[in-house]
Amino acid sequence: MNVGFNLGLTKEKIVGALIQCIPCIGFPRVLNALTLLKEVMAERGMTTEIAAD
């Protein structure tokens, strides 16, 4: 997750990529990844809210 932010990806892009992984790796693993993303964002002082379109 940190690497994605270091490369300039937005949180929306990272969440979108994780959602695309659901059929391949399964919903429980994606939920774990989203939890990790939330922790990384908190460490970086970012808001954990994802803007709805």
C-alpha positions, 0 to 999 in steps of 0.5 A: 500500500505504501508503495502505491502512495509513494508512486502517486496513486490515489486511494480511489485507484488503490481501492479500485484495484483491490475490488478488481481482485475479488474474483481472483483471490476472494472476498475475505482476502480483499477485505483484509487488504482494505483493512491494511489500506485503512491502517496505512492511510491512518499512519500517513494522516490521510482521511479514510473516507472514500469519496462516492461518485 
